[in-house]
Amino acid sequence: MKQPVQSADSIRFSQQRNTNSPAANEPKVVGAAFNPANKGKIVKEGLEARSGGVYVIQVDNVSATAVENADVNALKKSLEAQGRMGILMSNQYSGFGQQYDPAAVLRKAATIKDNRNKFY
């Protein structure tokens, strides 16, 4: 199935959802676009998209711009909440039960030797 070639004049690292480019929501595309080794080049290997497509990108320039409405504290809280939700969802089926229990993870990963009989 042949898809039309789409062009994006800019991609932000923050992956804002209100952008017109579908590539801005693809982590592999954004990562390749901001890789300094790709500046001024065409990235020839196809970048597999989460949506099932393939992207081939040409990086003309990489520059930094200030985000005028940036609220760093709100962004930190949002990323922390996303991380916590990711932990909860990934451990839902991991054998630790429905609740994430950090102590259970440590107990399972630890090698515990009981040497109390040597001291008493």
N, CA, C and O atoms as CSV, one atom per row, in Angstrom:
chain,resi,resn,atom,element,x,y,z
A,1,MET,N,N,0.847,-1.166,0.000
A,1,MET,CA,C,0.000,0.000,0.000
A,1,MET,C,C,0.899,1.237,0.000
A,1,MET,O,O,1.742,1.393,0.884
A,2,LYS,N,N,0.728,2.082,-0.950
A,2,LYS,CA,C,1.559,3.269,-1.094
A,2,LYS,C,C,0.937,4.432,-0.325
A,2,LYS,O,O,-0.241,4.747,-0.497
A,3,GLN,N,N,1.736,5.055,0.513
A,3,GLN,CA,C,1.275,6.192,1.307
A,3,GLN,C,C,1.908,7.473,0.771
A,3,GLN,O,O,3.031,7.439,0.269
A,4,PRO,N,N,1.212,8.591,0.868
A,4,PRO,CA,C,1.795,9.845,0.401
A,4,PRO,C,C,2.947,10.284,1.306
A,4,PRO,O,O,2.966,9.987,2.501
A,5,VAL,N,N,3.889,10.984,0.720
A,5,VAL,CA,C,5.011,11.519,1.480
A,5,VAL,C,C,4.525,12.735,2.251
A,5,VAL,O,O,3.925,13.649,1.684
A,6,GLN,N,N,4.791,12.733,3.541
A,6,GLN,CA,C,4.408,13.856,4.388
A,6,GLN,C,C,5.663,14.570,4.854
A,6,GLN,O,O,6.705,13.944,5.055
A,7,SER,N,N,5.564,15.853,5.021
A,7,SER,CA,C,6.703,16.652,5.439
A,7,SER,C,C,6.350,17.429,6.693
A,7,SER,O,O,5.237,17.936,6.831
A,8,ALA,N,N,7.309,17.520,7.607
A,8,ALA,CA,C,7.132,18.318,8.824
A,8,ALA,C,C,8.226,19.365,8.847
A,8,ALA,O,O,9.406,19.044,8.709
A,9,ASP,N,N,7.837,20.606,9.021
A,9,ASP,CA,C,8.860,21.652,9.039
A,9,ASP,C,C,9.589,21.719,10.370
A,9,ASP,O,O,10.688,22.268,10.444
A,10,SER,N,N,8.994,21.167,11.424
A,10,SER,CA,C,9.673,21.154,12.716
A,10,SER,C,C,9.059,20.078,13.608
A,10,SER,O,O,7.880,19.746,13.493
A,11,ILE,N,N,9.890,19.549,14.494
A,11,ILE,CA,C,9.458,18.568,15.487
A,11,ILE,C,C,10.037,19.016,16.816
A,11,ILE,O,O,11.218,19.352,16.898
A,12,ARG,N,N,9.223,19.023,17.851
A,12,ARG,CA,C,9.687,19.375,19.190
A,12,ARG,C,C,10.003,18.112,19.968
A,12,ARG,O,O,9.321,17.097,19.830
A,13,PHE,N,N,11.033,18.181,20.780
A,13,PHE,CA,C,11.444,17.043,21.590
A,13,PHE,C,C,10.386,16.689,22.620
A,13,PHE,O,O,10.304,15.538,23.048
A,14,SER,N,N,9.575,17.657,23.025
A,14,SER,CA,C,8.571,17.427,24.063
A,14,SER,C,C,7.367,16.639,23.565
A,14,SER,O,O,6.487,16.313,24.363
A,15,GLN,N,N,7.296,16.321,22.277
A,15,GLN,CA,C,6.218,15.532,21.687
A,15,GLN,C,C,4.842,16.108,22.001
A,15,GLN,O,O,3.966,15.404,22.502
A,16,GLN,N,N,4.663,17.356,21.711
A,16,GLN,CA,C,3.377,17.988,21.969
A,16,GLN,C,C,2.309,17.365,21.096
A,16,GLN,O,O,2.524,17.149,19.904
A,17,ARG,N,N,1.160,17.077,21.682
A,17,ARG,CA,C,0.076,16.401,20.975
A,17,ARG,C,C,-0.665,17.327,20.010
A,17,ARG,O,O,-1.397,16.847,19.145
A,18,ASN,N,N,-0.490,18.630,20.139
A,18,ASN,CA,C,-1.251,19.541,19.298
A,18,ASN,C,C,-0.539,19.885,17.993
A,18,ASN,O,O,-0.978,20.779,17.270
A,19,THR,N,N,0.532,19.202,17.690
A,19,THR,CA,C,1.251,19.468,16.458
A,19,THR,C,C,0.545,18.790,15.287
A,19,THR,O,O,-0.161,17.800,15.478
A,20,ASN,N,N,0.729,19.309,14.093
A,20,ASN,CA,C,0.074,18.757,12.907
A,20,ASN,C,C,0.801,17.536,12.355
A,20,ASN,O,O,0.226,16.795,11.558
A,21,SER,N,N,2.025,17.313,12.751
A,21,SER,CA,C,2.817,16.224,12.213
A,21,SER,C,C,2.603,14.939,13.004
A,21,SER,O,O,2.806,14.936,14.219
A,22,PRO,N,N,2.196,13.837,12.350
A,22,PRO,CA,C,2.059,12.575,13.073
A,22,PRO,C,C,3.405,12.036,13.537
A,22,PRO,O,O,3.455,11.239,14.474
A,23,ALA,N,N,4.486,12.451,12.908
A,23,ALA,CA,C,5.822,11.986,13.292
A,23,ALA,C,C,6.246,12.524,14.649
A,23,ALA,O,O,7.112,11.935,15.296
A,24,ALA,N,N,5.666,13.611,15.091
A,24,ALA,CA,C,6.048,14.214,16.369
A,24,ALA,C,C,5.645,13.339,17.548
A,24,ALA,O,O,6.159,13.528,18.651
A,25,ASN,N,N,4.742,12.389,17.343
A,25,ASN,CA,C,4.305,11.499,18.413
A,25,ASN,C,C,5.013,10.149,18.367
A,25,ASN,O,O,4.639,9.236,19.103
A,26,GLU,N,N,6.013,10.008,17.528
A,26,GLU,CA,C,6.752,8.760,17.380
A,26,GLU,C,C,8.126,8.902,18.044
A,26,GLU,O,O,8.965,9.660,17.557
A,27,PRO,N,N,8.369,8.183,19.150
A,27,PRO,CA,C,9.628,8.325,19.880
A,27,PRO,C,C,10.871,8.026,19.044
A,27,PRO,O,O,11.882,8.713,19.190
A,28,LYS,N,N,10.823,7.027,18.179
A,28,LYS,CA,C,11.996,6.694,17.364
A,28,LYS,C,C,12.316,7.808,16.366
A,28,LYS,O,O,13.482,8.107,16.109
A,29,VAL,N,N,11.276,8.412,15.811
A,29,VAL,CA,C,11.479,9.505,14.853
A,29,VAL,C,C,12.060,10.721,15.556
A,29,VAL,O,O,12.999,11.342,15.059
A,30,VAL,N,N,11.506,11.056,16.702
A,30,VAL,CA,C,11.997,12.214,17.459
A,30,VAL,C,C,13.436,11.969,17.900
A,30,VAL,O,O,14.270,12.869,17.808
A,31,GLY,N,N,13.737,10.761,18.377
A,31,GLY,CA,C,15.103,10.439,18.797
A,31,GLY,C,C,16.088,10.545,17.658
A,31,GLY,O,O,17.178,11.089,17.835
A,32,ALA,N,N,15.727,10.033,16.478
A,32,ALA,CA,C,16.619,10.115,15.320
A,32,ALA,C,C,16.774,11.555,14.846
A,32,ALA,O,O,17.851,11.948,14.397
A,33,ALA,N,N,15.709,12.342,14.943
A,33,ALA,CA,C,15.770,13.730,14.505
A,33,ALA,C,C,16.702,14.557,15.383
A,33,ALA,O,O,17.333,15.495,14.896
A,34,PHE,N,N,16.797,14.227,16.667
A,34,PHE,CA,C,17.639,14.993,17.580
A,34,PHE,C,C,19.021,14.369,17.792
A,34,PHE,O,O,19.811,14.874,18.590
A,35,ASN,N,N,19.314,13.282,17.090
A,35,ASN,CA,C,20.633,12.666,17.178
A,35,ASN,C,C,21.618,13.552,16.416
A,35,ASN,O,O,21.437,13.777,15.219
A,36,PRO,N,N,22.662,14.061,17.088
A,36,PRO,CA,C,23.608,14.959,16.415
A,36,PRO,C,C,24.294,14.319,15.205
A,36,PRO,O,O,24.697,15.028,14.283
A,37,ALA,N,N,24.432,13.001,15.196
A,37,ALA,CA,C,25.083,12.327,14.070
A,37,ALA,C,C,24.245,12.394,12.796
A,37,ALA,O,O,24.780,12.213,11.702
A,38,ASN,N,N,22.950,12.649,12.914
A,38,ASN,CA,C,22.068,12.686,11.745
A,38,ASN,C,C,21.878,14.079,11.163
A,38,ASN,O,O,21.160,14.237,10.176
A,39,LYS,N,N,22.503,15.092,11.753
A,39,LYS,CA,C,22.305,16.464,11.286
A,39,LYS,C,C,22.832,16.615,9.857
A,39,LYS,O,O,23.979,16.281,9.559
A,40,GLY,N,N,21.972,17.123,8.995
A,40,GLY,CA,C,22.330,17.348,7.608
A,40,GLY,C,C,22.317,16.086,6.761
A,40,GLY,O,O,22.833,16.091,5.644
A,41,LYS,N,N,21.742,15.015,7.268
A,41,LYS,CA,C,21.750,13.732,6.552
A,41,LYS,C,C,20.339,13.188,6.398
A,41,LYS,O,O,19.394,13.642,7.043
A,42,ILE,N,N,20.233,12.199,5.518
A,42,ILE,CA,C,19.012,11.416,5.397
A,42,ILE,C,C,19.241,10.139,6.189
A,42,ILE,O,O,20.234,9.443,5.980
A,43,VAL,N,N,18.324,9.834,7.096
A,43,VAL,CA,C,18.404,8.594,7.873
A,43,VAL,C,C,17.804,7.510,6.988
A,43,VAL,O,O,16.585,7.418,6.838
A,44,LYS,N,N,18.681,6.686,6.402
A,44,LYS,CA,C,18.250,5.744,5.364
A,44,LYS,C,C,17.506,4.537,5.912
A,44,LYS,O,O,16.609,4.022,5.245
A,45,GLU,N,N,17.853,4.068,7.113
A,45,GLU,CA,C,17.126,2.917,7.640
A,45,GLU,C,C,15.745,3.370,8.097
A,45,GLU,O,O,15.588,4.421,8.718
A,46,GLY,N,N,14.767,2.564,7.779
A,46,GLY,CA,C,13.388,2.892,8.130
A,46,GLY,C,C,13.179,2.866,9.631
A,46,GLY,O,O,13.695,1.979,10.312
A,47,LEU,N,N,12.440,3.813,10.152
A,47,LEU,CA,C,12.126,3.899,11.575
A,47,LEU,C,C,10.699,3.399,11.768
A,47,LEU,O,O,9.744,4.037,11.326
A,48,GLU,N,N,10.564,2.265,12.423
A,48,GLU,CA,C,9.244,1.663,12.604
A,48,GLU,C,C,8.401,2.504,13.562
A,48,GLU,O,O,8.853,2.873,14.646
A,49,ALA,N,N,7.193,2.795,13.152
A,49,ALA,CA,C,6.292,3.609,13.956
A,49,ALA,C,C,5.432,2.730,14.836
A,49,ALA,O,O,5.186,1.567,14.519
A,50,ARG,N,N,4.972,3.294,15.951
A,50,ARG,CA,C,4.049,2.569,16.829
A,50,ARG,C,C,2.732,2.292,16.132
A,50,ARG,O,O,2.052,1.316,16.446
A,51,SER,N,N,2.371,3.146,15.188
A,51,SER,CA,C,1.097,3.002,14.477
A,51,SER,C,C,1.184,2.003,13.330
A,51,SER,O,O,0.189,1.760,12.647
A,52,GLY,N,N,2.358,1.423,13.112
A,52,GLY,CA,C,2.502,0.415,12.080
A,52,GLY,C,C,3.158,0.909,10.809
A,52,GLY,O,O,3.450,0.103,9.926
A,53,GLY,N,N,3.399,2.182,10.684
A,53,GLY,CA,C,4.039,2.721,9.495
A,53,GLY,C,C,5.556,2.698,9.618
A,53,GLY,O,O,6.108,2.230,10.614
A,54,VAL,N,N,6.213,3.208,8.593
A,54,VAL,CA,C,7.668,3.320,8.585
A,54,VAL,C,C,8.010,4.743,8.166
A,54,VAL,O,O,7.428,5.286,7.226
A,55,TYR,N,N,8.963,5.337,8.878
A,55,TYR,CA,C,9.402,6.695,8.578
A,55,TYR,C,C,10.833,6.676,8.074
A,55,TYR,O,O,11.670,5.926,8.576
A,56,VAL,N,N,11.108,7.507,7.077
A,56,VAL,CA,C,12.459,7.800,6.633
A,56,VAL,C,C,12.570,9.308,6.739
A,56,VAL,O,O,11.756,10.037,6.172
A,57,ILE,N,N,13.582,9.780,7.470
A,57,ILE,CA,C,13.644,11.221,7.732
A,57,ILE,C,C,14.930,11.830,7.191
A,57,ILE,O,O,15.943,11.152,7.018
A,58,GLN,N,N,14.856,13.115,6.933
A,58,GLN,CA,C,16.010,13.917,6.562
A,58,GLN,C,C,16.103,15.036,7.584
A,58,GLN,O,O,15.160,15.810,7.748
A,59,VAL,N,N,17.232,15.124,8.269
A,59,VAL,CA,C,17.422,16.131,9.301
A,59,VAL,C,C,18.188,17.295,8.685
A,59,VAL,O,O,19.387,17.190,8.425
A,60,ASP,N,N,17.492,18.401,8.454
A,60,ASP,CA,C,18.142,19.568,7.870
A,60,ASP,C,C,18.908,20.366,8.911
A,60,ASP,O,O,20.031,20.804,8.662
A,61,ASN,N,N,18.301,20.554,10.077
A,61,ASN,CA,C,18.928,21.388,11.098
A,61,ASN,C,C,18.346,21.015,12.455
A,61,ASN,O,O,17.205,20.562,12.547
A,62,VAL,N,N,19.126,21.207,13.491
A,62,VAL,CA,C,18.668,20.994,14.857
A,62,VAL,C,C,18.965,22.272,15.627
A,62,VAL,O,O,20.097,22.754,15.639
A,63,SER,N,N,17.939,22.814,16.266
A,63,SER,CA,C,18.141,24.034,17.048
A,63,SER,C,C,17.230,23.987,18.265
A,63,SER,O,O,16.284,23.201,18.326
A,64,ALA,N,N,17.528,24.821,19.206
A,64,ALA,CA,C,16.748,24.898,20.441
A,64,ALA,C,C,15.957,26.198,20.461
A,64,ALA,O,O,16.463,27.260,20.098
A,65,THR,N,N,14.709,26.090,20.892
A,65,THR,CA,C,13.883,27.271,21.075
A,65,THR,C,C,13.272,27.214,22.462
A,65,THR,O,O,13.027,26.136,23.003
A,66,ALA,N,N,13.037,28.356,23.016
A,66,ALA,CA,C,12.417,28.426,24.338
A,66,ALA,C,C,10.919,28.162,24.219
A,66,ALA,O,O,10.271,28.595,23.266
A,67,VAL,N,N,10.391,27.456,25.190
A,67,VAL,CA,C,8.954,27.230,25.246
A,67,VAL,C,C,8.386,28.287,26.188
A,67,VAL,O,O,8.690,28.302,27.381
A,68,GLU,N,N,7.568,29.158,25.641
A,68,GLU,CA,C,7.098,30.307,26.408
A,68,GLU,C,C,6.183,29.920,27.556
A,68,GLU,O,O,6.219,30.556,28.609
A,69,ASN,N,N,5.376,28.909,27.379
A,69,ASN,CA,C,4.404,28.536,28.399
A,69,ASN,C,C,4.890,27.373,29.249
A,69,ASN,O,O,4.074,26.649,29.820
A,70,ALA,N,N,6.188,27.180,29.346
A,70,ALA,CA,C,6.732,26.016,30.050
A,70,ALA,C,C,6.522,26.148,31.553
A,70,ALA,O,O,6.917,27.142,32.163
A,71,ASP,N,N,5.904,25.149,32.132
A,71,ASP,CA,C,5.754,25.048,33.573
A,71,ASP,C,C,6.515,23.788,33.994
A,71,ASP,O,O,5.982,22.679,33.935
A,72,VAL,N,N,7.753,23.973,34.414
A,72,VAL,CA,C,8.646,22.864,34.691
A,72,VAL,C,C,8.096,21.972,35.802
A,72,VAL,O,O,8.167,20.747,35.699
A,73,ASN,N,N,7.553,22.563,36.854
A,73,ASN,CA,C,7.022,21.767,37.962
A,73,ASN,C,C,5.833,20.910,37.523
A,73,ASN,O,O,5.722,19.751,37.924
A,74,ALA,N,N,4.956,21.468,36.713
A,74,ALA,CA,C,3.815,20.698,36.218
A,74,ALA,C,C,4.286,19.564,35.307
A,74,ALA,O,O,3.732,18.465,35.341
A,75,LEU,N,N,5.306,19.832,34.495
A,75,LEU,CA,C,5.843,18.791,33.623
A,75,LEU,C,C,6.489,17.675,34.434
A,75,LEU,O,O,6.330,16.500,34.103
A,76,LYS,N,N,7.214,18.028,35.488
A,76,LYS,CA,C,7.826,17.019,36.360
A,76,LYS,C,C,6.758,16.141,37.003
A,76,LYS,O,O,6.895,14.919,37.046
A,77,LYS,N,N,5.686,16.773,37.507
A,77,LYS,CA,C,4.608,16.011,38.129
A,77,LYS,C,C,3.929,15.091,37.122
A,77,LYS,O,O,3.594,13.951,37.447
A,78,SER,N,N,3.728,15.575,35.918
A,78,SER,CA,C,3.099,14.775,34.881
A,78,SER,C,C,3.966,13.570,34.513
A,78,SER,O,O,3.460,12.455,34.386
A,79,LEU,N,N,5.266,13.792,34.341
A,79,LEU,CA,C,6.166,12.692,34.010
A,79,LEU,C,C,6.257,11.689,35.148
A,79,LEU,O,O,6.338,10.484,34.908
A,80,GLU,N,N,6.246,12.174,36.384
A,80,GLU,CA,C,6.281,11.273,37.534
A,80,GLU,C,C,5.012,10.415,37.577
A,80,GLU,O,O,5.078,9.212,37.830
A,81,ALA,N,N,3.865,11.038,37.330
A,81,ALA,CA,C,2.608,10.288,37.324
A,81,ALA,C,C,2.586,9.253,36.203
A,81,ALA,O,O,2.093,8.141,36.394
A,82,GLN,N,N,3.116,9.611,35.040
A,82,GLN,CA,C,3.188,8.664,33.930
A,82,GLN,C,C,4.095,7.491,34.288
A,82,GLN,O,O,3.775,6.341,33.988
A,83,GLY,N,N,5.222,7.781,34.927
A,83,GLY,CA,C,6.137,6.724,35.336
A,83,GLY,C,C,5.507,5.787,36.348
A,83,GLY,O,O,5.646,4.568,36.246
A,84,ARG,N,N,4.814,6.357,37.327
A,84,ARG,CA,C,4.138,5.530,38.338
A,84,ARG,C,C,3.064,4.654,37.700
A,84,ARG,O,O,2.928,3.479,38.044
A,85,MET,N,N,2.312,5.223,36.780
A,85,MET,CA,C,1.275,4.452,36.108
A,85,MET,C,C,1.896,3.341,35.274
A,85,MET,O,O,1.360,2.234,35.213
A,86,GLY,N,N,3.017,3.630,34.635
A,86,GLY,CA,C,3.708,2.602,33.864
A,86,GLY,C,C,4.172,1.455,34.743
A,86,GLY,O,O,4.076,0.294,34.346
A,87,ILE,N,N,4.675,1.765,35.935
A,87,ILE,CA,C,5.101,0.729,36.877
A,87,ILE,C,C,3.901,-0.097,37.318
A,87,ILE,O,O,3.969,-1.325,37.356
A,88,LEU,N,N,2.813,0.570,37.647
A,88,LEU,CA,C,1.619,-0.152,38.083
A,88,LEU,C,C,1.088,-1.064,36.985
A,88,LEU,O,O,0.718,-2.209,37.242
A,89,MET,N,N,1.052,-0.553,35.775
A,89,MET,CA,C,0.503,-1.345,34.670
A,89,MET,C,C,1.435,-2.484,34.288
A,89,MET,O,O,0.963,-3.573,33.960
A,90,SER,N,N,2.739,-2.266,34.322
A,90,SER,CA,C,3.667,-3.328,33.934
A,90,SER,C,C,3.716,-4.432,34.982
A,90,SER,O,O,4.008,-5.580,34.648
A,91,ASN,N,N,3.439,-4.111,36.229
A,91,ASN,CA,C,3.479,-5.118,37.276
A,91,ASN,C,C,2.122,-5.756,37.533
A,91,ASN,O,O,2.006,-6.621,38.402
A,92,GLN,N,N,1.109,-5.356,36.810
A,92,GLN,CA,C,-0.217,-5.910,37.020
A,92,GLN,C,C,-0.226,-7.408,36.731
A,92,GLN,O,O,-0.924,-8.170,37.400
A,93,TYR,N,N,0.543,-7.825,35.743
A,93,TYR,CA,C,0.559,-9.233,35.353
A,93,TYR,C,C,1.889,-9.903,35.666
A,93,TYR,O,O,2.190,-10.955,35.101
A,94,SER,N,N,2.684,-9.329,36.542
A,94,SER,CA,C,4.036,-9.839,36.751
A,94,SER,C,C,4.147,-10.845,37.875
A,94,SER,O,O,5.254,-11.302,38.157
A,95,GLY,N,N,3.074,-11.212,38.524
A,95,GLY,CA,C,3.155,-12.183,39.601
A,95,GLY,C,C,3.243,-11.554,40.977
A,95,GLY,O,O,3.278,-12.274,41.974
A,96,PHE,N,N,3.279,-10.249,41.060
A,96,PHE,CA,C,3.324,-9.574,42.357
A,96,PHE,C,C,1.927,-9.197,42.824
A,96,PHE,O,O,1.781,-8.555,43.864
A,97,GLY,N,N,0.909,-9.575,42.087
A,97,GLY,CA,C,-0.451,-9.216,42.462
A,97,GLY,C,C,-0.869,-7.923,41.808
A,97,GLY,O,O,-0.153,-7.367,40.976
A,98,GLN,N,N,-2.031,-7.453,42.192
A,98,GLN,CA,C,-2.574,-6.253,41.592
A,98,GLN,C,C,-1.878,-4.988,42.084
A,98,GLN,O,O,-1.846,-3.990,41.365
A,99,GLN,N,N,-1.325,-5.009,43.284
A,99,GLN,CA,C,-0.656,-3.839,43.836
A,99,GLN,C,C,0.844,-3.944,43.613
A,99,GLN,O,O,1.410,-5.034,43.698
A,100,TYR,N,N,1.480,-2.836,43.333
A,100,TYR,CA,C,2.929,-2.799,43.176
A,100,TYR,C,C,3.554,-2.754,44.558
A,100,TYR,O,O,3.291,-1.835,45.334
A,101,ASP,N,N,4.369,-3.730,44.862
A,101,ASP,CA,C,5.003,-3.824,46.170
A,101,ASP,C,C,6.518,-3.819,45.983
A,101,ASP,O,O,7.092,-4.853,45.640
A,102,PRO,N,N,7.184,-2.676,46.201
A,102,PRO,CA,C,8.633,-2.614,46.004
A,102,PRO,C,C,9.392,-3.611,46.876
A,102,PRO,O,O,10.420,-4.136,46.448
A,103,ALA,N,N,8.915,-3.881,48.076
A,103,ALA,CA,C,9.590,-4.828,48.956
A,103,ALA,C,C,9.566,-6.233,48.364
A,103,ALA,O,O,10.538,-6.978,48.492
A,104,ALA,N,N,8.465,-6.599,47.722
A,104,ALA,CA,C,8.364,-7.923,47.095
A,104,ALA,C,C,9.354,-8.051,45.944
A,104,ALA,O,O,9.933,-9.117,45.734
A,105,VAL,N,N,9.545,-6.979,45.209
A,105,VAL,CA,C,10.513,-6.988,44.111
A,105,VAL,C,C,11.916,-7.193,44.661
A,105,VAL,O,O,12.685,-7.991,44.124
A,106,LEU,N,N,12.252,-6.476,45.730
A,106,LEU,CA,C,13.577,-6.614,46.333
A,106,LEU,C,C,13.786,-8.005,46.920
A,106,LEU,O,O,14.865,-8.580,46.776
A,107,ARG,N,N,12.760,-8.555,47.585
A,107,ARG,CA,C,12.883,-9.906,48.152
A,107,ARG,C,C,13.119,-10.937,47.058
A,107,ARG,O,O,13.928,-11.850,47.227
A,108,LYS,N,N,12.420,-10.796,45.942
A,108,LYS,CA,C,12.568,-11.756,44.861
A,108,LYS,C,C,13.952,-11.650,44.212
A,108,LYS,O,O,14.518,-12.662,43.798
A,109,ALA,N,N,14.492,-10.449,44.122
A,109,ALA,CA,C,15.787,-10.246,43.468
A,109,ALA,C,C,16.969,-10.509,44.397
A,109,ALA,O,O,18.089,-10.701,43.923
A,110,ALA,N,N,16.745,-10.522,45.697
A,110,ALA,CA,C,17.847,-10.634,46.661
A,110,ALA,C,C,18.251,-12.085,46.890
A,110,ALA,O,O,17.456,-13.014,46.746
A,111,THR,N,N,19.521,-12.238,47.251
A,111,THR,CA,C,20.017,-13.526,47.719
A,111,THR,C,C,20.252,-13.358,49.213
A,111,THR,O,O,21.168,-12.655,49.639
A,112,ILE,N,N,19.417,-14.008,49.991
A,112,ILE,CA,C,19.447,-13.815,51.442
A,112,ILE,C,C,20.083,-15.034,52.096
A,112,ILE,O,O,19.676,-16.169,51.852
A,113,LYS,N,N,21.081,-14.783,52.926
A,113,LYS,CA,C,21.729,-15.843,53.684
A,113,LYS,C,C,21.523,-15.538,55.178
A,113,LYS,O,O,21.834,-14.442,55.645
A,114,ASP,N,N,21.018,-16.483,55.885
A,114,ASP,CA,C,20.748,-16.311,57.308
A,114,ASP,C,C,21.949,-16.842,58.110
A,114,ASP,O,O,22.128,-18.052,58.248
A,115,ASN,N,N,22.754,-15.933,58.625
A,115,ASN,CA,C,23.947,-16.277,59.388
A,115,ASN,C,C,23.787,-15.979,60.883
A,115,ASN,O,O,24.777,-15.841,61.603
A,116,ARG,N,N,22.548,-15.881,61.338
A,116,ARG,CA,C,22.335,-15.555,62.747
A,116,ARG,C,C,22.885,-16.641,63.685
A,116,ARG,O,O,23.280,-16.338,64.811
A,117,ASN,N,N,22.913,-17.888,63.236
A,117,ASN,CA,C,23.403,-18.960,64.116
A,117,ASN,C,C,24.895,-18.822,64.432
A,117,ASN,O,O,25.372,-19.413,65.401
A,118,LYS,N,N,25.632,-18.060,63.637
A,118,LYS,CA,C,27.055,-17.863,63.895
A,118,LYS,C,C,27.281,-16.837,65.022
A,118,LYS,O,O,28.341,-16.828,65.647
A,119,PHE,N,N,26.308,-15.996,65.272
A,119,PHE,CA,C,26.468,-14.944,66.279
A,119,PHE,C,C,25.846,-15.297,67.619
A,119,PHE,O,O,26.241,-14.725,68.634
A,120,TYR,N,N,24.891,-16.215,67.665
A,120,TYR,CA,C,24.168,-16.493,68.902
A,120,TYR,C,C,24.414,-17.880,69.383
A,120,TYR,O,O,23.878,-18.279,70.417
